[in-house]
Structures are given as structure tokens and as C-alpha cells.
């Protein structure tokens, strides 16, 4: 089995997928943080392509950064300066070749994640 990485972003305050939310994937090696790709969520709150496809998969430590500030601004949440949640970094490890699904449940003042299937 080959490994790959996907996500799904749901706006729990509005009860809908978070579309148009930019996501960036980094590989973490010691103190080095290397950007691998940037994607934007579609109407279903997912990316059109795998965040880390099988051809590029390696075990190791990664970080997904969800740039939610612009999304929250567009969704009608009253602007703050600074916004309570602007960028959400999630650092996690992938220890085997498997499907890793790292969803984000987002609201203007909180979020949660888990290893999905």
C-alpha cells in the first residue's frame, strides 16, 4: 500500500464545507521547515488533488498550515485586529505508508482535528 495525505475543512459555525481556504504543507526535518505545496479547498471543503500524493509520500514529520483568516473574513465573521484565528498550524507524524486524512473542524474562535479515515 502506498501512502498519501488528504484533508477536509468544515465550518462548524455555519454548518458547511469551508471552500476557498488556502492550505500549505511543510516537511519538518530537525529545525528545517520546507514548503512542499499550497492548495485551496473546493466547494466540498476538500482539495482537488491529494495534499501529498503517493508519488511524493515519505514517512516523517509534517505540518499543515490552514490560512483561515481570509476565509473567516469572506464568510461574514466580524473582523478583528488581530483576528483570533488567522493561521492554524497542525504538526503531525506519518509513520507508515497509509492514507492519512487530517481534517479541520473550524469556527471563528476554536478548532479541532483528528486522524480521519
C-alpha positions in Angstrom: 0.0 0.0 0.0 1.3 3.4 -0.9 0.8 6.4 1.4 -0.9 9.7 0.7 -2.4 12.7 2.6 -5.8 14.4 2.3 -7.8 16.9 4.4 -11.3 18.2 4.7 -12.2 21.6 6.3 -15.7 22.0 7.7 -17.0 25.3 9.1 -18.8 24.2 12.2 -20.2 27.6 13.0 -22.0 27.8 9.6 -22.6 24.1 9.2 -21.0 23.8 5.8 -17.7 23.0 4.0 -15.0 25.7 4.1 -14.4 26.5 0.4 -11.7 28.7 -0.8 -9.4 28.2 2.2 -5.7 28.1 1.4 -3.6 25.2 2.9 0.2 24.8 2.8 2.1 21.6 3.5 5.6 21.6 5.1 8.0 18.8 5.7 9.8 19.1 9.0 13.4 17.8 9.3 15.1 18.9 12.5 14.9 22.7 12.6 14.3 22.8 8.8 10.8 23.5 7.6 10.4 23.0 3.8 7.2 24.1 1.9 6.0 21.3 -0.4 2.8 22.6 -1.8 -0.1 25.1 -1.5 -3.7 24.1 -2.3 -7.1 25.7 -1.9 -10.2 23.9 -0.8 -13.0 23.4 -3.2 -16.8 23.7 -2.7 -16.8 20.5 -0.7 -14.0 21.8 1.7 -11.5 19.3 0.2 -8.6 19.9 -2.2 -9.0 18.7 -5.8 -5.7 16.8 -5.5 -4.1 14.9 -2.7 -2.1 17.2 -0.5 0.8 14.7 -0.5 0.3 12.2 -3.4 1.5 8.7 -3.4 4.4 9.5 -5.7 5.8 12.0 -3.2 5.0 10.3 0.0 7.7 9.7 2.6 7.2 8.9 6.3 8.2 11.7 8.6 7.0 14.8 10.4 4.8 17.3 8.5 2.9 20.5 9.2 -0.3 21.6 7.5 -1.0 25.4 7.9 -4.6 26.4 7.3 -4.8 30.1 6.4 -8.3 30.6 7.8 -8.2 34.4 8.4 -9.2 35.3 4.8 -11.8 32.6 4.8 -13.4 33.9 8.0 -13.4 37.4 6.6 -15.2 36.3 3.4 -17.7 34.2 5.4 -19.1 37.3 7.2 -17.4 36.9 10.6 -16.9 40.4 12.1 -13.3 41.4 11.5 -10.9 41.8 14.5 -7.5 43.2 14.6 -5.7 41.0 15.1 -8.1 38.1 14.3 -8.3 35.4 17.0 -7.6 32.7 14.5 -5.6 33.6 11.4 -3.3 30.7 10.7 -3.7 27.2 12.2 -0.6 25.1 12.1 -1.0 21.3 12.7 2.2 19.3 13.1 1.9 15.5 12.9 3.8 12.4 12.0 3.2 9.8 9.3 5.0 6.6 10.4 3.8 4.2 7.7 2.7 4.0 4.1 -1.1 4.5 4.6 -3.8 7.0 3.9 -3.5 9.9 6.3 -6.6 12.1 6.5 -6.2 15.2 8.7 -9.5 17.2 8.8 -10.0 20.5 10.4 -13.3 21.5 12.1 -13.2 25.3 12.2 -15.2 28.1 13.9 -14.2 31.7 14.4 -13.0 31.1 18.0 -11.9 27.4 18.0 -10.9 24.4 16.0 -10.3 20.7 16.4 -8.7 17.9 14.3 -8.2 14.2 14.4 -6.8 11.4 12.3 -9.6 10.5 10.0 -10.1 7.7 7.5 
